[in-house]
Structure formats: structure tokens, C-alpha cells
Amino acid sequence: MRHSGALLVALGLLSGCAPSVGAQPAVPPSAAADEVSASGEVLVEEPATAERAASVEVVEVSAPMADPAEELAVAAELGGENQAVHAHEDHEDTVEDALEEDSLAEVPEGLLSARPGEAAPEEAAPVQSPRLLLSRAEIDRRVVKDLASLGPLSVGVGGKGVLVNGVQMQEGPHWTLNEPSIAYATDETIDFLQRSILAVQKQFPGTPKLQIGHLSAKRGGPLRSHKSHQSGRDVDLGFYYKADSHARWYARAHGGNLDVARTWALVRAFLTETDVNYIFINTSIQVLLKEHAIAIGEDREWLDDVFEYGGKSRWSIIRHSPGHDTHIHVRFYNPVAQEMGWRAYGALVSSGRIKPPTFYTSYKAQKGDILGRVAKRFNVSVADIQKANGLRSTKIVAGRVYRIPRKGQVNQPGRVVIPKRRLPPLGSGSHEVAAPNEH
């Protein structure tokens, strides 16, 4: 059995990274100037090199304080274009984000690691891609002159990231998109999805279309109802249901309506055909899938390694997360998009394509201003403004310019090491079985 041992991949945020709440979508400098000026603020970027990009300041010259209606408009603007409400799916993917945070806190950035007594995990063979042959200088040049030529870039982690050059997934003969406006991802994520769905069709010809839910917004970043889905590597998709169940998208799956054979074929394809990071499925559904896998002759040791339910691996791939009996959440590694995002980060920040983790707004205090009101307008704390300006009290002076710290998008990501795929031994799952309720 090919097995890499216990896995731990640190995707690597630098220390002190602030959450990307209210982050503005990444846009080319020309478009950014138009957007900001329309809101009454002019964006001015200080010169910076790629080497010092992590600490670059973006200065905004702010308009005078307005009435409460304007403050509401500013607050709405800070939410960004990705904050549209999607009422059908109001869960937050807190479990998978916590897993990433735990990983980051436990090992040095960008390393595969194992605890004492565990086998050291294996690193995957390097991916061959023309983009990975580009020099750092050429990448920096293209960020400014020809960003599209770099292809999709996944920057940061699922819960604190951005997507650059995102690709919109298209409808296909074997899947349907529930919300095309937030069906953006990297080309690798889309390829992994399509490859896995086609594997189900190959095993069970005539399988109905799979329902695909949220991926990422066009430029990534915060997506309402999610804490993840920010960097083009996450996707929500439905289960396969029995033909006579008449189940629709987001229907709660159970033993009576779940097409276990087809759903396992899909999950198995994720495990064997893609660089999957996590698959989140309720334990109740894991029970059905694992029992079916055992019945068709899948290797028990392999199943115990990849399943959290009844498993023996601390780094199982198929994990429980509340609410995931209505859909599957999959997060992929992207060997090319993540590596390119890591290499291009400095140039992306220094060129204004994305915002650094913290940037500053210059605000000229008006007569009657109080520090608390200024802090509320910019969605920061009074203490943050005091620290940025060396203030010992809450008193501010009309006509004086103050620095307002703002939360940006994402810190410099750690370099990602992609683990080797955990594959079953040859012959696993070789027992012939027909899917119930053949369509």
C-alpha cells in the first residue's frame, strides 16, 4: 500500500496577520482608482519594492466626515462586492478554518511534519508547468505588465486569501452550477472537479448531473455565509441521490435517499485523482460511505487512514463538520496556483493588485469630530488609532491629519509543500457492484 504517513501541511501565514474582514477585492490599479474615487476617497500608493511589500502602506486621502447615511454607505463599501447574501446556505465553515489555524500554530511554515513516533510524510513529486519555470524577476514584471499571463494565483489560505486571475467554471453535460456568479476558482480546482465527476460517469454511465454550489468570488476574498472559499480552492457540491428520492440541491442526505455507490465513487475520485486537502462530510454520511467501501472490497487500512469515522489517522482527509449532511465541502491543494501566488505576492502588493495585511488611511479631523466616531466610521478600534498616532488620550484636533490603520487582504503566505497522494493498494475496491436504483 502506498501511504505517506500522518500529514500536516502548514500553509503559512506570517505572525500578526489580521483577519481579512471587509477586504476590498483585488483590482488593477486603474480600476481601483475609479472605484475608490467614486466613494469619495482617493487611493494613493506609496512606492514599494517587492522585497518590502509586506510592510507597504497604502494611503487614502479621505473626504470629510459625513452624515449617518454616508457612514452606512461607507460601511457597506467596506464589505466589498463579495458580501452578497446567499440565503440558502448560511453555514460558516468554522471547522476547516480551525484545522488550518491549528496546523499553522503547530509547525514551522510550509513544512510537512509528524509527531514523535509517526512516520515522516512524503512530499509529492514536483509538478511540471511552464509557469513554474519563470524567474522571480519575470514574475514581478508580468504582475505589472501582463498579469493574465501568470494564470490563476491562489494567495493565502481558504479563510484568509484572495484569488487572482480566477477562472469561472462553466456548465457541463454532467454537472450544473447553482450560482455561476460565485463559481470562480483556479484552473486546477476546476480540472480536479471535472476529472472526479467524469470518473463517476465512467463507472456509472448515465448518472444524473451533480449539483455544484459555491466556489469563490471572481477575485476571491470574503464570501458571505462562509469563512473559507476565499482563494479559489474550495467548493461545495451536492451528493448523488437515488432516482426515486426526488431530492433537490441541498437536501439532507440519509440512508433512504443517498446513492451511496455513486457518492463513494465521487469521493474516491477526489482521493485518488486529485490533490485533495480536506473533504468535509457529516459523520452520519461517512458511516454509509465507509460501510459501502468495505463491502466492495476497499482496503481497510487505507479506509482507516482517510476516514475520520472509525479511522486511525490523526490527519484523516474525510472529516466531520456540522451541517455537511446537505452537501460536501472539498478543499484542494493547487501545486501551481499556490506556488505562483507565493512567488508573486511581493509584486502583487507593491503594484497595488492586492492590499497588504495592514494599510493606512490619512484622515483630516473636522470640527466636532471625536475619536470614537472616527474609529466607528473606519471599522477600527480607538486603541488602534491611538497606537498608530502615538496618542495618549482620545482627544483629536480639528485640521490635523491622523493615520487610520485598516485591515487589508492577506499576509505573505508560507511556501506550501504538497503531500504525496494517499492511494489504496492495487486491487482495492475491485468487487463488482451495481448502483442502487439505476437511472
DOGUMI-728731 format. One record per residue (C-alpha): residue number from 1; residue in three letters; x, y, z. Coordinates in Angstrom, 1 decimal, decimal comma. Layout:
<atom NUM "ALA" <X Y Z>>;
...
***
This chain:
<atom 1 "MET" <0,0 0,0 0,0>>;
<atom 2 "ARG" <1,3 3,4 -0,9>>;
<atom 3 "HIS" <1,0 5,5 2,1>>;
<atom 4 "SER" <2,6 8,8 3,1>>;
<atom 5 "GLY" <2,0 8,6 6,9>>;
<atom 6 "ALA" <0,4 11,3 9,0>>;
<atom 7 "LEU" <0,1 14,5 7,2>>;
<atom 8 "LEU" <0,4 18,1 8,3>>;
<atom 9 "VAL" <0,7 20,9 5,8>>;
<atom 10 "ALA" <1,3 24,4 7,1>>;
<atom 11 "LEU" <0,0 26,8 4,5>>;
<atom 12 "GLY" <1,8 29,6 6,4>>;
<atom 13 "LEU" <0,6 33,0 7,4>>;
<atom 14 "LEU" <3,2 35,3 8,9>>;
<atom 15 "SER" <2,7 36,2 12,5>>;
<atom 16 "GLY" <0,4 39,1 13,3>>;
<atom 17 "CYS" <-1,8 38,6 10,2>>;
<atom 18 "ALA" <-5,2 40,2 10,7>>;
<atom 19 "PRO" <-8,4 38,6 9,5>>;
<atom 20 "SER" <-9,5 39,8 6,1>>;
<atom 21 "VAL" <-12,8 41,2 7,3>>;
<atom 22 "GLY" <-14,0 43,9 4,9>>;
<atom 23 "ALA" <-11,2 43,4 2,5>>;
<atom 24 "GLN" <-11,6 45,1 -0,9>>;
<atom 25 "PRO" <-11,4 42,9 -3,9>>;
<atom 26 "ALA" <-8,1 42,9 -5,8>>;
<atom 27 "VAL" <-8,3 45,1 -8,9>>;
<atom 28 "PRO" <-5,8 46,6 -11,3>>;
<atom 29 "PRO" <-4,6 50,0 -10,2>>;
<atom 30 "SER" <-6,6 51,9 -12,9>>;
<atom 31 "ALA" <-9,8 50,3 -11,8>>;
<atom 32 "ALA" <-9,0 50,7 -8,2>>;
<atom 33 "ALA" <-8,6 54,4 -8,6>>;
<atom 34 "ASP" <-12,0 54,7 -10,2>>;
<atom 35 "GLU" <-13,8 52,6 -7,6>>;
<atom 36 "VAL" <-12,3 54,5 -4,6>>;
<atom 37 "SER" <-12,8 57,9 -6,1>>;
<atom 38 "ALA" <-16,4 57,1 -6,6>>;
<atom 39 "SER" <-16,8 56,6 -2,9>>;
<atom 40 "GLY" <-15,2 60,0 -2,0>>;
<atom 41 "GLU" <-11,8 58,7 -1,2>>;
<atom 42 "VAL" <-8,7 58,9 -3,5>>;
<atom 43 "LEU" <-6,3 56,0 -3,4>>;
<atom 44 "VAL" <-2,6 56,9 -3,4>>;
<atom 45 "GLU" <0,0 54,2 -3,1>>;
<atom 46 "GLU" <3,4 54,8 -1,7>>;
<atom 47 "PRO" <6,3 53,4 -3,8>>;
<atom 48 "ALA" <7,5 50,0 -2,7>>;
<atom 49 "THR" <9,6 47,2 -3,9>>;
<atom 50 "ALA" <8,7 43,5 -3,9>>;
<atom 51 "GLU" <11,2 42,9 -1,1>>;
<atom 52 "ARG" <9,4 45,3 1,3>>;
<atom 53 "ALA" <5,9 44,7 0,1>>;
<atom 54 "ALA" <4,8 43,1 3,3>>;
<atom 55 "SER" <5,1 46,4 5,1>>;
<atom 56 "VAL" <4,0 48,7 2,4>>;
<atom 57 "GLU" <1,5 51,4 3,3>>;
<atom 58 "VAL" <-1,4 52,3 1,1>>;
<atom 59 "VAL" <-2,6 55,8 1,9>>;
<atom 60 "GLU" <-6,1 57,1 1,2>>;
<atom 61 "VAL" <-6,9 60,8 1,4>>;
<atom 62 "SER" <-10,3 60,8 3,0>>;
<atom 63 "ALA" <-13,2 63,1 2,4>>;
<atom 64 "PRO" <-14,6 65,0 5,5>>;
<atom 65 "MET" <-16,9 63,1 7,8>>;
<atom 66 "ALA" <-20,5 62,9 6,5>>;
<atom 67 "ASP" <-23,9 62,3 7,9>>;
<atom 68 "PRO" <-25,0 58,9 9,3>>;
<atom 69 "ALA" <-26,4 57,9 5,9>>;
<atom 70 "GLU" <-23,0 58,3 4,3>>;
<atom 71 "GLU" <-21,4 56,3 7,2>>;
<atom 72 "LEU" <-23,8 53,4 6,3>>;
<atom 73 "ALA" <-22,7 53,6 2,7>>;
<atom 74 "VAL" <-19,0 53,5 3,8>>;
<atom 75 "ALA" <-19,7 50,5 5,9>>;
<atom 76 "ALA" <-21,4 48,8 3,0>>;
<atom 77 "GLU" <-18,4 49,6 0,8>>;
<atom 78 "LEU" <-16,0 48,1 3,3>>;
<atom 79 "GLY" <-17,9 44,9 2,9>>;
<atom 80 "GLY" <-16,8 44,5 -0,7>>;
<atom 81 "GLU" <-18,5 43,0 -3,7>>;
<atom 82 "ASN" <-18,3 39,5 -2,2>>;
<atom 83 "GLN" <-20,7 40,2 0,6>>;
<atom 84 "ALA" <-23,9 39,4 -1,3>>;
<atom 85 "VAL" <-26,3 37,3 0,9>>;
<atom 86 "HIS" <-26,9 33,7 -0,2>>;
<atom 87 "ALA" <-29,9 32,8 1,9>>;
<atom 88 "HIS" <-30,0 29,1 1,0>>;
<atom 89 "GLU" <-26,6 28,5 2,6>>;
<atom 90 "ASP" <-26,0 30,3 5,9>>;
<atom 91 "HIS" <-23,5 28,0 7,5>>;
<atom 92 "GLU" <-19,9 29,0 8,3>>;
<atom 93 "ASP" <-17,1 26,6 7,6>>;
<atom 94 "THR" <-15,5 27,1 11,0>>;
<atom 95 "VAL" <-14,2 23,6 11,4>>;
<atom 96 "GLU" <-11,9 23,5 8,4>>;
<atom 97 "ASP" <-10,6 27,0 9,1>>;
<atom 98 "ALA" <-9,8 26,0 12,6>>;
<atom 99 "LEU" <-7,9 23,0 11,2>>;
<atom 100 "GLU" <-5,8 25,2 9,1>>;
<atom 101 "GLU" <-5,1 27,6 12,1>>;
<atom 102 "ASP" <-4,2 24,6 14,2>>;
<atom 103 "SER" <-1,7 23,4 11,6>>;
<atom 104 "LEU" <-0,2 26,8 11,3>>;
<atom 105 "ALA" <0,3 27,1 15,0>>;
<atom 106 "GLU" <1,9 23,7 15,4>>;
<atom 107 "VAL" <4,7 23,5 12,9>>;
<atom 108 "PRO" <7,1 25,9 11,0>>;
<atom 109 "GLU" <5,6 27,5 7,9>>;
<atom 110 "GLY" <5,5 25,5 4,7>>;
<atom 111 "LEU" <6,8 22,2 6,2>>;
<atom 112 "LEU" <5,4 18,7 6,3>>;
<atom 113 "SER" <5,8 17,4 9,8>>;
<atom 114 "ALA" <5,0 14,4 12,0>>;
<atom 115 "ARG" <4,8 13,9 15,8>>;
<atom 116 "PRO" <7,3 11,7 17,6>>;
<atom 117 "GLY" <6,7 8,1 16,7>>;
<atom 118 "GLU" <4,9 8,9 13,4>>;
<atom 119 "ALA" <6,2 8,2 10,0>>;
<atom 120 "ALA" <7,5 11,2 8,2>>;
<atom 121 "PRO" <5,2 12,2 5,4>>;
<atom 122 "GLU" <6,3 12,1 1,8>>;
<atom 123 "GLU" <6,4 15,2 -0,4>>;
<atom 124 "ALA" <4,8 14,9 -3,8>>;
<atom 125 "ALA" <6,9 14,9 -6,9>>;
<atom 126 "PRO" <7,3 18,4 -8,4>>;
<atom 127 "VAL" <4,6 19,4 -10,8>>;
<atom 128 "GLN" <5,7 20,3 -14,3>>;
<atom 129 "SER" <4,3 23,6 -15,5>>;
<atom 130 "PRO" <5,8 26,3 -17,8>>;
<atom 131 "ARG" <4,7 28,9 -15,3>>;
<atom 132 "LEU" <6,9 27,4 -12,6>>;
<atom 133 "LEU" <9,9 27,9 -14,9>>;
<atom 134 "LEU" <9,6 31,7 -14,8>>;
<atom 135 "SER" <12,2 33,7 -12,9>>;
<atom 136 "ARG" <11,2 35,9 -9,9>>;
<atom 137 "ALA" <12,1 39,0 -12,0>>;
<atom 138 "GLU" <9,9 37,8 -14,9>>;
<atom 139 "ILE" <7,0 37,1 -12,5>>;
<atom 140 "ASP" <7,4 40,6 -11,0>>;
<atom 141 "ARG" <7,4 42,2 -14,5>>;
<atom 142 "ARG" <4,3 40,3 -15,6>>;
<atom 143 "VAL" <2,4 41,2 -12,4>>;
<atom 144 "VAL" <2,7 44,8 -13,6>>;
<atom 145 "LYS" <2,6 44,4 -17,4>>;
<atom 146 "ASP" <0,8 41,2 -18,2>>;
<atom 147 "LEU" <-0,9 39,8 -15,1>>;
<atom 148 "ALA" <-3,2 37,5 -17,0>>;
<atom 149 "SER" <-0,2 35,6 -18,5>>;
<atom 150 "LEU" <0,6 34,2 -15,0>>;
<atom 151 "GLY" <-2,6 32,3 -14,9>>;
<atom 152 "PRO" <-4,7 31,8 -11,7>>;
<atom 153 "LEU" <-2,9 32,6 -8,4>>;
<atom 154 "SER" <-4,2 31,3 -5,1>>;
<atom 155 "VAL" <-2,8 33,6 -2,4>>;
<atom 156 "GLY" <-3,1 32,8 1,3>>;
<atom 157 "VAL" <-5,4 30,1 2,8>>;
<atom 158 "GLY" <-9,0 29,3 2,4>>;
<atom 159 "GLY" <-10,2 31,6 5,2>>;
<atom 160 "LYS" <-7,7 34,4 4,6>>;
<atom 161 "GLY" <-6,9 34,7 1,0>>;
<atom 162 "VAL" <-7,5 36,2 -2,5>>;
<atom 163 "LEU" <-7,9 34,8 -6,0>>;
<atom 164 "VAL" <-6,1 36,4 -8,8>>;
<atom 165 "ASN" <-7,0 35,7 -12,5>>;
<atom 166 "GLY" <-9,8 33,4 -11,3>>;
<atom 167 "VAL" <-11,5 31,2 -13,9>>;
<atom 168 "GLN" <-15,3 30,8 -14,0>>;
<atom 169 "MET" <-16,4 27,3 -14,1>>;
<atom 170 "GLN" <-18,8 26,6 -17,0>>;
<atom 171 "GLU" <-21,9 24,4 -17,1>>;
<atom 172 "GLY" <-21,2 20,9 -18,4>>;
<atom 173 "PRO" <-23,1 17,8 -19,5>>;
<atom 174 "HIS" <-22,6 16,1 -16,1>>;
<atom 175 "TRP" <-22,9 19,0 -13,7>>;
<atom 176 "THR" <-24,9 22,1 -13,1>>;
<atom 177 "LEU" <-24,0 25,3 -11,3>>;
<atom 178 "ASN" <-26,4 26,8 -8,8>>;
<atom 179 "GLU" <-24,7 30,2 -8,6>>;
<atom 180 "PRO" <-22,4 30,9 -11,6>>;
<atom 181 "SER" <-21,6 34,4 -10,3>>;
<atom 182 "ILE" <-19,6 32,8 -7,4>>;
<atom 183 "ALA" <-18,3 29,8 -9,4>>;
<atom 184 "TYR" <-14,8 31,1 -9,8>>;
<atom 185 "ALA" <-11,7 29,1 -8,9>>;
<atom 186 "THR" <-8,2 28,2 -10,1>>;
<atom 187 "ASP" <-7,9 26,1 -13,3>>;
<atom 188 "GLU" <-6,5 23,3 -11,1>>;
<atom 189 "THR" <-9,6 23,3 -8,9>>;
<atom 190 "ILE" <-11,9 23,2 -11,8>>;
<atom 191 "ASP" <-9,9 20,4 -13,5>>;
<atom 192 "PHE" <-9,9 18,3 -10,3>>;
<atom 193 "LEU" <-13,7 18,7 -10,1>>;
<atom 194 "GLN" <-14,4 17,8 -13,7>>;
<atom 195 "ARG" <-12,0 14,9 -13,6>>;
<atom 196 "SER" <-13,7 13,4 -10,5>>;
<atom 197 "ILE" <-17,2 13,9 -11,9>>;
<atom 198 "LEU" <-16,2 12,2 -15,1>>;
<atom 199 "ALA" <-14,8 9,3 -13,1>>;
<atom 200 "VAL" <-18,3 8,7 -11,7>>;
<atom 201 "GLN" <-19,8 8,8 -15,2>>;
<atom 202 "LYS" <-17,2 6,3 -16,4>>;
<atom 203 "GLN" <-18,1 3,9 -13,6>>;
<atom 204 "PHE" <-21,9 4,5 -13,8>>;
<atom 205 "PRO" <-22,9 5,7 -17,3>>;
<atom 206 "GLY" <-26,0 7,9 -17,4>>;
<atom 207 "THR" <-25,5 9,3 -13,9>>;
<atom 208 "PRO" <-27,6 12,4 -13,4>>;
<atom 209 "LYS" <-25,9 15,8 -13,2>>;
<atom 210 "LEU" <-24,2 16,7 -10,0>>;
<atom 211 "GLN" <-25,2 19,9 -8,3>>;
<atom 212 "ILE" <-22,3 22,3 -7,7>>;
<atom 213 "GLY" <-22,8 25,2 -5,2>>;
<atom 214 "HIS" <-20,3 27,9 -4,1>>;
<atom 215 "LEU" <-16,7 28,1 -5,2>>;
<atom 216 "SER" <-15,2 31,6 -4,8>>;
<atom 217 "ALA" <-16,0 35,1 -5,9>>;
<atom 218 "LYS" <-14,2 36,4 -9,0>>;
<atom 219 "ARG" <-11,4 38,0 -7,0>>;
<atom 220 "GLY" <-11,7 35,7 -4,0>>;
<atom 221 "GLY" <-11,8 37,3 -0,6>>;
<atom 222 "PRO" <-14,6 37,2 2,0>>;
<atom 223 "LEU" <-17,8 35,5 0,9>>;
<atom 224 "ARG" <-20,9 35,9 2,9>>;
<atom 225 "SER" <-22,1 32,8 4,7>>;
<atom 226 "HIS" <-18,5 31,3 4,6>>;
<atom 227 "LYS" <-15,3 31,8 6,5>>;
<atom 228 "SER" <-13,5 30,0 3,7>>;
<atom 229 "HIS" <-13,9 29,9 -0,1>>;
<atom 230 "GLN" <-11,5 32,9 -0,4>>;
<atom 231 "SER" <-8,6 31,6 -2,5>>;
<atom 232 "GLY" <-10,1 29,5 -5,3>>;
<atom 233 "ARG" <-9,5 26,1 -3,8>>;
<atom 234 "ASP" <-12,8 25,4 -2,0>>;
<atom 235 "VAL" <-16,1 24,0 -3,5>>;
<atom 236 "ASP" <-19,5 23,0 -2,2>>;
<atom 237 "LEU" <-21,2 20,3 -4,1>>;
<atom 238 "GLY" <-24,2 18,0 -3,6>>;
<atom 239 "PHE" <-24,5 14,3 -3,0>>;
<atom 240 "TYR" <-25,8 11,9 -5,6>>;
<atom 241 "TYR" <-29,3 10,8 -4,6>>;
<atom 242 "LYS" <-31,4 7,8 -5,5>>;
<atom 243 "ALA" <-33,6 8,3 -8,5>>;
<atom 244 "ASP" <-36,9 7,7 -6,6>>;
<atom 245 "SER" <-36,0 10,1 -3,8>>;
<atom 246 "HIS" <-36,7 13,3 -5,8>>;
<atom 247 "ALA" <-34,1 15,1 -3,7>>;
<atom 248 "ARG" <-33,1 18,5 -4,8>>;
<atom 249 "TRP" <-30,0 20,6 -4,2>>;
<atom 250 "TYR" <-29,1 21,0 -0,5>>;
<atom 251 "ALA" <-31,4 18,2 0,6>>;
<atom 252 "ARG" <-30,4 16,5 3,8>>;
<atom 253 "ALA" <-28,8 13,1 2,9>>;
<atom 254 "HIS" <-29,6 9,9 4,8>>;
<atom 255 "GLY" <-29,7 6,2 4,2>>;
<atom 256 "GLY" <-33,1 6,4 2,5>>;
<atom 257 "ASN" <-32,2 8,9 -0,3>>;
<atom 258 "LEU" <-28,4 8,8 -0,7>>;
<atom 259 "ASP" <-27,0 7,0 -3,7>>;
<atom 260 "VAL" <-24,1 5,6 -1,8>>;
<atom 261 "ALA" <-22,3 3,9 -4,7>>;
<atom 262 "ARG" <-22,1 7,0 -6,8>>;
<atom 263 "THR" <-21,3 9,3 -3,9>>;
<atom 264 "TRP" <-18,5 7,0 -2,9>>;
<atom 265 "ALA" <-17,2 6,8 -6,5>>;
<atom 266 "LEU" <-17,0 10,6 -6,4>>;
<atom 267 "VAL" <-15,2 10,8 -3,0>>;
<atom 268 "ARG" <-12,9 8,0 -4,1>>;
<atom 269 "ALA" <-12,0 10,0 -7,3>>;
<atom 270 "PHE" <-11,2 13,0 -5,1>>;
<atom 271 "LEU" <-8,8 10,9 -3,1>>;
<atom 272 "THR" <-7,1 9,1 -5,9>>;
<atom 273 "GLU" <-7,3 11,5 -8,9>>;
<atom 274 "THR" <-6,7 14,9 -7,3>>;
<atom 275 "ASP" <-4,5 16,8 -4,8>>;
<atom 276 "VAL" <-7,3 16,9 -2,2>>;
<atom 277 "ASN" <-6,7 18,7 1,1>>;
<atom 278 "TYR" <-9,9 18,0 3,0>>;
<atom 279 "ILE" <-13,3 16,6 2,4>>;
<atom 280 "PHE" <-16,0 17,6 4,9>>;
<atom 281 "ILE" <-18,9 15,3 5,3>>;
<atom 282 "ASN" <-21,1 14,6 8,4>>;
<atom 283 "THR" <-20,2 11,5 10,3>>;
<atom 284 "SER" <-23,7 10,0 9,6>>;
<atom 285 "ILE" <-22,8 10,0 5,9>>;
<atom 286 "GLN" <-19,3 8,8 6,5>>;
<atom 287 "VAL" <-20,7 5,7 8,1>>;
<atom 288 "LEU" <-22,7 4,9 5,0>>;
<atom 289 "LEU" <-19,8 5,6 2,6>>;
<atom 290 "LYS" <-17,3 3,6 4,7>>;
<atom 291 "GLU" <-19,6 0,6 5,1>>;
<atom 292 "HIS" <-20,2 0,6 1,3>>;
<atom 293 "ALA" <-16,4 0,9 0,6>>;
<atom 294 "ILE" <-15,7 -2,1 2,9>>;
<atom 295 "ALA" <-18,5 -4,1 1,1>>;
<atom 296 "ILE" <-16,9 -3,6 -2,3>>;
<atom 297 "GLY" <-13,5 -4,7 -1,1>>;
<atom 298 "GLU" <-11,7 -1,4 -0,4>>;
<atom 299 "ASP" <-8,5 -1,9 1,7>>;
<atom 300 "ARG" <-9,4 -1,5 5,4>>;
<atom 301 "GLU" <-6,1 0,1 6,3>>;
<atom 302 "TRP" <-6,4 2,7 3,6>>;
<atom 303 "LEU" <-10,0 3,5 4,6>>;
<atom 304 "ASP" <-9,0 3,9 8,3>>;
<atom 305 "ASP" <-6,3 6,3 7,1>>;
<atom 306 "VAL" <-8,5 8,6 5,0>>;
<atom 307 "PHE" <-11,8 8,5 7,1>>;
<atom 308 "GLU" <-12,1 10,3 10,4>>;
<atom 309 "TYR" <-15,0 7,9 11,3>>;
<atom 310 "GLY" <-13,6 4,7 12,7>>;
<atom 311 "GLY" <-10,2 5,8 11,5>>;
<atom 312 "LYS" <-6,7 5,6 12,9>>;
<atom 313 "SER" <-5,0 8,6 11,3>>;
<atom 314 "ARG" <-4,8 11,9 13,1>>;
<atom 315 "TRP" <-4,7 13,5 9,7>>;
<atom 316 "SER" <-7,6 11,9 8,0>>;
<atom 317 "ILE" <-8,9 13,6 4,8>>;
<atom 318 "ILE" <-12,6 12,9 5,1>>;
<atom 319 "ARG" <-13,6 14,9 8,2>>;
<atom 320 "HIS" <-16,8 15,7 10,1>>;
<atom 321 "SER" <-18,2 19,2 10,1>>;
<atom 322 "PRO" <-21,6 20,1 11,3>>;
<atom 323 "GLY" <-24,1 20,8 8,6>>;
<atom 324 "HIS" <-22,3 18,8 5,9>>;
<atom 325 "ASP" <-25,1 16,3 5,5>>;
<atom 326 "THR" <-26,7 18,6 2,9>>;
<atom 327 "HIS" <-23,6 19,0 0,8>>;
<atom 328 "ILE" <-19,9 18,1 0,5>>;
<atom 329 "HIS" <-17,2 20,7 1,1>>;
<atom 330 "VAL" <-13,9 19,9 -0,7>>;
<atom 331 "ARG" <-10,7 21,9 -0,4>>;
<atom 332 "PHE" <-7,9 21,1 -2,9>>;
<atom 333 "TYR" <-4,2 21,8 -2,9>>;
<atom 334 "ASN" <-3,1 23,7 -6,0>>;
<atom 335 "PRO" <0,5 22,9 -6,7>>;
<atom 336 "VAL" <0,9 25,6 -9,4>>;
<atom 337 "ALA" <-1,5 28,3 -8,3>>;
<atom 338 "GLN" <-0,3 28,2 -4,7>>;
<atom 339 "GLU" <3,3 28,2 -5,6>>;
<atom 340 "MET" <2,8 31,1 -8,1>>;
<atom 341 "GLY" <0,8 33,0 -5,5>>;
<atom 342 "TRP" <3,7 32,6 -3,1>>;
<atom 343 "ARG" <6,3 33,8 -5,6>>;
<atom 344 "ALA" <4,2 36,7 -6,9>>;
<atom 345 "TYR" <3,0 38,0 -3,5>>;
<atom 346 "GLY" <5,5 40,8 -3,1>>;
<atom 347 "ALA" <4,9 42,2 -6,6>>;
<atom 348 "LEU" <1,1 41,9 -6,2>>;
<atom 349 "VAL" <1,2 44,1 -3,1>>;
<atom 350 "SER" <3,8 46,6 -4,3>>;
<atom 351 "SER" <1,9 47,1 -7,6>>;
<atom 352 "GLY" <-1,5 47,5 -5,8>>;
<atom 353 "ARG" <-3,0 44,4 -7,2>>;
<atom 354 "ILE" <-3,8 43,2 -3,7>>;
<atom 355 "LYS" <-3,7 45,0 -0,4>>;
<atom 356 "PRO" <-1,1 44,1 2,3>>;
<atom 357 "PRO" <-2,4 42,9 5,7>>;
<atom 358 "THR" <-2,4 46,4 7,1>>;
<atom 359 "PHE" <-2,6 49,7 5,3>>;
<atom 360 "TYR" <-3,3 53,3 6,4>>;
<atom 361 "THR" <-5,9 55,9 5,6>>;
<atom 362 "SER" <-4,9 59,5 6,2>>;
<atom 363 "TYR" <-7,9 61,3 7,7>>;
<atom 364 "LYS" <-8,1 65,1 8,3>>;
<atom 365 "ALA" <-10,1 65,7 11,5>>;
<atom 366 "GLN" <-13,1 68,0 11,2>>;
<atom 367 "LYS" <-14,5 70,4 13,8>>;
<atom 368 "GLY" <-16,6 68,4 16,2>>;
<atom 369 "ASP" <-15,0 65,1 15,5>>;
<atom 370 "ILE" <-14,4 62,7 18,3>>;
<atom 371 "LEU" <-12,1 59,7 18,2>>;
<atom 372 "GLY" <-14,8 57,2 18,8>>;
<atom 373 "ARG" <-16,8 58,3 15,8>>;
<atom 374 "VAL" <-13,8 58,3 13,5>>;
<atom 375 "ALA" <-13,0 54,8 14,7>>;
<atom 376 "LYS" <-16,5 53,6 14,1>>;
<atom 377 "ARG" <-16,6 55,1 10,6>>;
<atom 378 "PHE" <-13,4 53,1 9,6>>;
<atom 379 "ASN" <-14,4 50,0 11,5>>;
<atom 380 "VAL" <-11,3 50,0 13,7>>;
<atom 381 "SER" <-10,8 50,4 17,4>>;
<atom 382 "VAL" <-10,0 53,6 19,3>>;
<atom 383 "ALA" <-6,9 51,9 20,6>>;
<atom 384 "ASP" <-5,7 51,1 17,0>>;
<atom 385 "ILE" <-5,9 54,8 16,1>>;
<atom 386 "GLN" <-4,1 55,8 19,3>>;
<atom 387 "LYS" <-1,3 53,3 18,6>>;
<atom 388 "ALA" <-0,9 54,4 15,0>>;
<atom 389 "ASN" <-0,6 58,1 16,0>>;
<atom 390 "GLY" <1,1 57,8 19,4>>;
<atom 391 "LEU" <-1,9 59,3 21,2>>;
<atom 392 "ARG" <-2,2 59,0 25,0>>;
<atom 393 "SER" <-5,8 60,3 25,1>>;
<atom 394 "THR" <-8,9 60,3 23,0>>;
<atom 395 "LYS" <-8,6 64,0 22,1>>;
<atom 396 "ILE" <-8,1 64,9 18,5>>;
<atom 397 "VAL" <-7,5 68,3 16,9>>;
<atom 398 "ALA" <-9,5 69,7 14,0>>;
<atom 399 "GLY" <-7,4 70,2 10,9>>;
<atom 400 "ARG" <-4,7 67,7 12,0>>;
<atom 401 "VAL" <-4,2 64,6 9,8>>;
<atom 402 "TYR" <-4,3 61,2 11,5>>;
<atom 403 "ARG" <-3,3 57,8 10,3>>;
<atom 404 "ILE" <-6,1 55,2 10,4>>;
<atom 405 "PRO" <-5,0 51,6 10,3>>;
<atom 406 "ARG" <-7,1 49,4 8,0>>;
<atom 407 "LYS" <-7,3 45,6 7,6>>;
<atom 408 "GLY" <-6,1 44,5 4,2>>;
<atom 409 "GLN" <-6,4 41,2 2,5>>;
<atom 410 "VAL" <-3,7 38,7 3,3>>;
<atom 411 "ASN" <-0,2 38,4 4,7>>;
<atom 412 "GLN" <2,7 36,8 2,9>>;
<atom 413 "PRO" <1,7 33,1 2,6>>;
<atom 414 "GLY" <4,2 30,5 3,6>>;
<atom 415 "ARG" <5,5 28,3 0,9>>;
<atom 416 "VAL" <3,3 25,2 0,5>>;
<atom 417 "VAL" <4,7 21,7 0,4>>;
<atom 418 "ILE" <2,2 19,4 -1,4>>;
<atom 419 "PRO" <1,9 16,0 0,2>>;
<atom 420 "LYS" <2,0 12,8 -1,8>>;
<atom 421 "ARG" <-1,4 11,4 -2,6>>;
<atom 422 "ARG" <-2,5 8,7 -0,2>>;
<atom 423 "LEU" <-3,5 5,9 -2,6>>;
<atom 424 "PRO" <-5,1 2,5 -2,0>>;
<atom 425 "PRO" <-3,2 -0,7 -2,9>>;
<atom 426 "LEU" <-3,7 -2,2 -6,3>>;
<atom 427 "GLY" <-6,9 -4,2 -6,4>>;
<atom 428 "SER" <-8,7 -2,3 -3,6>>;
<atom 429 "GLY" <-12,4 -1,9 -4,4>>;
<atom 430 "SER" <-12,3 -4,5 -7,1>>;
<atom 431 "HIS" <-15,6 -6,2 -6,2>>;
<atom 432 "GLU" <-18,3 -5,6 -8,8>>;
<atom 433 "VAL" <-21,3 -3,7 -7,5>>;
<atom 434 "ALA" <-24,3 -2,1 -9,2>>;
<atom 435 "ALA" <-25,5 1,3 -8,1>>;
<atom 436 "PRO" <-29,0 1,0 -6,5>>;
<atom 437 "ASN" <-31,9 2,5 -8,4>>;
<atom 438 "GLU" <-30,1 2,5 -11,7>>;
<atom 439 "HIS" <-31,1 5,6 -13,7>>;
***
